[in-house]
Amino acid sequence: MEGRLAEVLAPEEARWSAFDPDLAAPITEIGRLVLGGGKRLRPAFCHWGYAAAGGDPADAIVADAGAAFELMHAFALFHDDVMDDAASRRGQPTTHTVFAERHAAAGWAGESRRFGDGMAILVGDLAFVLADQLLAGANAAAWAVWNELRIELNIGQVLDIVGSVRNDRTRAKAERICRYKSGKYTIERPLHLGALLASPEHGASLLPALSAYGLPLGDAFQMRDDVMGAFGDPELTGKPVGGDLREGKPTPLMARAVEAATPAQAEVLAMVGCKDLTDDDVALVQQAIVDTGALADLEATIDALTSEAVFAIEQAPVAEGARTELVALAAYVSRRLV
């Protein structure tokens, strides 16, 4: 799939840099993100959704769909990093940071931060269009799911932003954000898209079975992300320690901690959302989360959701090879460290 991404980006960079040298940088930034690693989970679930519906996973449309998912995910990350004012992604400076520093070093007019944010938003928009181009030949059912998953992603982002500024710690809201911001578009919808690309006529019978696997596993996936956002090793995650705690993300982990906190623990947890949290402050919050039992409760929930997903796919009417791979993927996404 990396080859397919390179095939898409190389001619675009050549075309636009020939038109104006300043236009090379935006395409280069897309390549820096999508060709620089990542878990490739969305392409993987799309691939096995295609195989689950009886398609040949070697078909060219699978590579195109996988590349489209990586470009669409890149769009979301470029914008997400601006919204979160994140300085690093996968251990490298974020795109808005790169352009802001370039602006400052050159002494250009205006505010460096605004320039960096604006460029990153435009880079994300370019990735979004390139993703669409790769799926231009998809059938109507697959195209409808592609559009729906992108609407759901944006809805999840809206809920996340609103929840953060309101300091919302209710479990129902946190779990809704968890599902729509990440879970559905990482697992359920890629499975649906793959299955519909292979066999649109079997969508009515196959998609519910894939959802029975994809929805609980998607929730488990995002809950694991929440644990890493609060406790992850920066050397592994490529992000600063306790990033989600500084941003005040309305996560199921924080919702559980607030529900179970003593007055003293609640006072510590109230620091969440402060951008100026020191590493010592982060350690205090982490300890409070552990002491409330929230971390243990979330880990148990992740295990239960993963078991639910595995049971569902074991009963699903899918190709046997795809079933085996989807069971293995369930173990990976729920227990990963990055």
C-alpha positions in Angstrom: 0.0 0.0 0.0 3.0 2.3 0.6 3.7 1.9 -3.1 0.2 3.0 -4.0 0.5 6.1 -1.8 3.8 7.0 -3.4 2.2 6.6 -6.8 -0.5 9.0 -5.9 1.7 11.6 -4.3 4.8 11.7 -6.6 3.0 13.0 -9.7 1.1 15.6 -7.7 4.3 16.9 -6.1 5.9 17.0 -9.6 2.9 18.7 -11.2 2.5 21.4 -8.6 6.1 22.1 -7.8 6.6 22.7 -11.6 3.8 25.2 -11.5 5.2 27.0 -8.4 8.0 25.8 -6.2 6.1 26.9 -3.1 3.5 24.1 -3.8 6.0 21.3 -3.2 5.9 21.6 0.6 2.2 20.8 1.1 2.5 17.6 -0.9 5.8 16.7 0.9 4.0 17.1 4.2 1.3 14.7 3.3 4.0 12.2 2.2 6.0 12.7 5.4 3.0 11.7 7.5 1.4 8.9 5.4 4.8 7.3 4.3 6.4 7.7 7.7 4.8 4.8 9.4 1.6 4.2 11.4 -0.5 1.2 12.3 -2.4 1.0 9.0 -5.4 -0.3 10.9 -8.1 1.1 8.7 -6.6 -0.4 5.5 -6.2 -3.7 7.4 -9.9 -3.8 8.4 -11.0 -2.7 4.9 -8.8 -5.5 3.4 -10.3 -8.2 5.6 -13.8 -6.8 5.2 -13.3 -7.3 1.5 -12.0 -10.8 2.0 -14.8 -11.5 4.5 -17.3 -10.8 1.7 -15.6 -13.2 -0.7 -13.4 -10.8 -2.5 -9.8 -11.4 -3.6 -7.7 -9.3 -1.3 -5.1 -9.0 -4.1 -7.6 -6.9 -6.2 -6.4 -3.4 -7.1 -9.4 -1.8 -5.5 -8.2 -3.0 -2.1 -4.9 -1.1 -2.4 -6.7 2.0 -3.6 -9.2 1.8 -0.7 -6.3 1.3 1.8 -4.4 4.3 0.4 -7.6 6.3 0.5 -8.1 5.4 4.2 -4.5 6.5 5.0 -5.0 9.8 3.2 -8.3 10.4 4.9 -6.8 9.6 8.3 -4.0 12.0 7.5 -6.6 14.7 6.9 -8.0 14.1 10.3 -4.6 14.1 12.0 -3.5 17.3 10.3 -6.6 19.0 11.6 -6.6 17.3 14.9 -3.1 18.4 15.7 -4.1 22.0 15.0 -7.2 21.7 17.2 -5.1 20.2 20.0 -2.2 22.5 19.5 0.0 19.4 19.5 3.7 19.8 19.0 4.6 16.3 18.0 3.1 13.3 16.2 4.8 9.9 16.0 7.9 11.5 17.5 8.2 14.2 14.8 7.1 17.8 14.7 3.5 18.3 13.6 2.8 20.0 10.3 1.4 23.2 11.8 4.6 23.4 13.9 6.8 22.9 10.9 5.2 25.7 8.9 5.1 28.0 11.9 8.8 27.6 12.5 9.5 28.1 8.8 7.5 31.4 9.0 9.4 32.6 12.1 12.8 31.7 10.7 12.1 33.5 7.4 10.8 36.6 9.2 7.6 36.7 7.1 4.8 39.1 7.8 2.0 38.2 10.2 1.7 35.7 13.0 3.7 32.5 12.7 1.2 30.4 14.6 -1.7 31.5 12.3 0.4 30.7 9.2 1.2 27.3 10.5 -2.4 26.5 11.4 -3.6 27.7 8.1 -1.1 25.7 6.1 -1.8 22.5 8.1 -5.6 22.9 7.5 -5.0 23.3 3.8 -2.6 20.3 3.7 -5.3 18.2 5.4 -7.9 19.4 2.8 -5.5 18.3 0.0 -5.2 14.8 1.6 -9.0 14.7 1.8 -9.4 15.3 -1.9 -6.7 12.8 -2.9 -8.5 10.2 -0.8 -11.7 10.8 -2.7 -10.0 10.5 -6.0 -8.8 6.9 -5.1 -12.4 5.9 -4.5 -13.9 7.6 -7.5 -14.8 4.2 -9.1 -16.5 2.7 -6.0 -20.0 1.4 -6.3 -22.9 3.4 -4.9 -23.3 1.4 -1.7 -19.5 1.7 -0.9 -19.5 5.4 -1.7 -22.5 5.9 0.6 -20.6 4.3 3.5 -17.4 6.2 2.7 -19.4 9.5 3.0 -21.1 8.3 6.2 -17.9 7.4 7.9 -16.5 10.8 7.2 -19.6 12.5 8.6 -19.4 10.4 11.7 -15.7 11.3 12.2 -16.4 15.0 12.0 -19.4 14.6 14.3 -17.1 12.9 16.8 -14.6 15.7 16.6 -17.3 18.3 17.3 -18.4 16.3 20.3 -14.8 16.0 21.5 -14.1 19.8 21.2 -17.4 20.7 23.0 -16.8 18.1 25.7 -13.3 19.4 26.3 -14.2 23.1 26.8 -17.2 22.2 29.0 -15.0 19.9 31.1 -17.7 17.2 30.5 -16.9 14.1 32.5 -20.2 12.1 32.1 -19.6 8.6 31.0 -22.4 8.5 28.4 -21.0 11.5 26.6 -17.4 10.2 26.8 -18.4 6.8 25.4 -20.4 8.5 22.5 -17.3 10.5 21.6 -15.1 7.4 21.9 -17.3 5.6 19.4 -17.8 8.4 16.9 -14.5 10.2 17.0 -12.5 7.0 16.4 -14.0 3.6 17.0 -16.5 3.5 14.1 -14.2 5.0 11.5 -11.3 2.8 12.5 -13.0 -0.6 12.5 -16.7 -0.8 11.8 -16.8 1.4 8.7 -13.6 0.1 7.1 -15.1 -3.4 7.4 -18.3 -2.2 5.8 -16.5 -0.4 3.0 -14.4 -3.5 2.2 -17.4 -5.8 2.2 -19.4 -3.5 0.0 -16.6 -3.1 -2.5 -16.5 -6.8 -2.8 -20.2 -7.7 -2.7 -22.7 -4.8 -2.5 -25.6 -7.2 -3.0 -24.8 -9.0 0.3 -24.6 -5.8 2.4 -27.9 -6.2 4.1 -26.9 -9.6 5.5 -23.2 -9.1 6.1 -22.9 -5.6 7.5 -24.9 -6.2 10.8 -22.6 -9.2 11.5 -19.5 -7.0 10.9 -21.0 -4.3 13.1 -21.4 -6.8 15.9 -17.7 -7.3 15.8 -16.6 -3.8 14.8 -18.5 -1.6 17.3 -17.3 -3.2 20.5 -13.8 -3.6 19.2 -13.8 0.0 18.0 -14.8 1.1 21.5 -12.0 -1.1 23.0 -9.6 0.4 20.5 -10.3 4.0 21.5 -10.3 3.1 25.2 -6.9 1.7 24.8 -5.9 5.0 23.1 -7.3 6.8 26.1 -5.1 4.7 28.4 -2.0 5.5 26.3 -3.0 9.2 26.2 -2.9 9.3 30.0 -0.2 6.8 30.8 1.7 6.0 27.6 5.4 6.0 27.2 6.5 9.0 25.1 9.3 6.9 23.6 6.6 4.5 22.2 3.7 6.8 21.5 5.7 9.7 20.0 3.6 12.1 22.1 4.4 14.0 25.4 3.5 12.1 28.6 -0.1 12.8 29.8 -1.1 14.6 26.6 -4.8 13.9 27.0 -4.6 15.1 30.6 -3.3 18.5 29.6 -5.9 18.8 26.8 -8.7 17.8 29.1 -10.1 15.1 26.8 -13.6 13.8 27.8 -12.6 10.2 27.9 -14.3 7.1 29.4 -11.2 6.8 31.6 -11.6 10.3 33.1 -15.4 9.8 33.4 -14.8 6.7 35.5 -12.2 8.4 37.7 -14.5 11.4 38.4 -17.4 9.2 39.2 -15.4 7.2 41.8 -13.2 10.0 43.2 -13.1 11.0 46.9 -13.1 14.8 47.5 -9.3 14.8 47.8 -9.0 12.8 44.5 -11.5 15.1 42.8 -9.4 18.1 43.7 -6.4 16.5 42.0 -8.5 15.4 38.9 -9.7 19.0 38.6 -6.2 19.9 37.3 -7.0 17.9 34.1 -7.3 20.3 31.2 -4.6 22.7 32.3 -2.0 23.2 29.5 0.6 24.1 32.1 0.6 20.8 34.0 4.1 19.8 34.9 5.3 16.3 34.7 4.9 16.1 38.5 1.3 17.3 38.2 0.7 14.6 35.5 2.1 12.0 37.9 -0.3 13.1 40.6 -3.3 12.9 38.3 -2.2 9.5 37.0 -2.0 8.2 40.6 -5.5 9.6 41.4 -6.9 7.8 38.4 -5.3 4.5 39.5 -6.4 5.0 43.1 -10.1 5.6 42.1 -10.0 2.2 40.4 -10.8 3.8 37.1 -7.9 2.3 35.2 -8.6 -1.2 36.4 -12.3 -0.8 35.5 -11.5 0.5 32.0 -9.0 -2.4 31.5 -11.7 -4.9 32.4 -14.1 -3.1 30.1 -11.6 -3.3 27.2 -11.2 -7.1 27.8 -15.0 -7.6 27.9 -15.5 -5.6 24.7 -12.8 -7.5 22.9 -14.3 -10.9 24.0 -17.7 -9.7 22.7 -16.1 -8.8 19.3 -14.3 -12.1 19.0 -17.4 -14.1 19.9 -19.4 -12.1 17.2 -16.9 -12.7 14.4 -16.7 -16.4 15.3 -20.4 -16.6 14.6 -20.4 -14.4 11.5 -21.0 -15.7 8.0 -17.6 -14.6 6.7 -14.8 -16.3 4.8 -12.7 -18.5 7.2 -9.4 -16.9 6.4 -10.8 -13.4 7.1 -12.3 -14.7 10.4 -8.8 -15.9 11.6 -7.2 -12.5 10.8 -10.0 -10.5 12.4 -9.6 -12.5 15.6 -5.9 -11.8 15.6 -6.5 -8.1 14.9 -8.9 -7.9 17.9 -6.1 -9.0 20.2 -3.7 -6.5 18.7 -5.8 -3.4 18.8 -7.0 -4.0 22.3 -3.6 -4.7 23.8 -1.2 -2.6 21.8 1.3 -0.1 23.4 1.4 2.3 20.5 
